[in-house]
Amino acid sequence: MARKSSHKDVRLQVILPFELKEKLRRMAVGKGKNISALVRESVEEKVVELERQLFEESMREAYLDLADENVRTVEDFRHADAENL
């Protein structure tokens, strides 16, 4: 299945070891695609994975910051619980 090139597409030159290029060629032939399509799909998948990892890390950091804030708040009101006894 050929993919039409759009005016938003860009050409990117990448240097690969010969053995890796040959593996890509064999895989592309086996899947009925060209090397460019196979590389494009692989890069897209990797970018999605990296974006997910960055998002998860930022969420983890935000959670830890919130946990620290909650601990400080509890400490601020630690003595208030005993005032009504």
Backbone hydrogen bonds, N-H to C=O, Kabsch-Sander energy under -0.5 kcal/mol:
donor,donor_aa,acceptor,acceptor_aa,energy
4,K,2,A,-0.5
9,D,6,S,-1.5
14,V,12,L,-0.5
16,L,14,V,-0.6
21,K,17,P,-2.1
22,E,18,F,-2.3
23,K,19,E,-2.0
24,L,20,L,-2.5
25,R,21,K,-2.4
26,R,22,E,-2.5
27,M,23,K,-2.6
28,A,24,L,-2.9
29,V,25,R,-2.6
30,G,26,R,-2.4
31,K,27,M,-1.6
32,G,28,A,-0.6
32,G,29,V,-1.1
33,K,28,A,-3.0
38,L,34,N,-2.1
39,V,35,I,-2.9
40,R,36,S,-2.8
41,E,37,A,-2.4
42,S,38,L,-2.1
43,V,39,V,-2.8
44,E,40,R,-2.6
45,E,41,E,-2.4
46,K,42,S,-2.2
47,V,43,V,-2.7
48,V,44,E,-2.2
49,E,45,E,-2.2
50,L,46,K,-2.7
51,E,47,V,-2.6
52,R,48,V,-2.2
53,Q,49,E,-2.3
54,L,50,L,-2.4
55,F,51,E,-2.4
56,E,52,R,-2.8
57,E,53,Q,-2.3
58,S,54,L,-2.3
59,M,55,F,-2.4
60,R,56,E,-2.4
61,E,57,E,-2.5
62,A,58,S,-2.2
63,Y,59,M,-2.5
64,L,60,R,-2.3
65,D,61,E,-2.4
66,L,62,A,-2.4
67,A,63,Y,-2.4
68,D,64,L,-2.3
69,E,65,D,-2.2
70,N,66,L,-2.5
71,V,67,A,-2.1
72,R,68,D,-2.2
73,T,69,E,-2.3
74,V,70,N,-2.4
75,E,71,V,-2.3
76,D,72,R,-2.2
77,F,73,T,-1.5
78,R,75,E,-1.0
81,D,77,F,-0.9
82,A,79,H,-0.7
83,E,79,H,-0.6
83,E,80,A,-0.7
85,L,82,A,-1.2
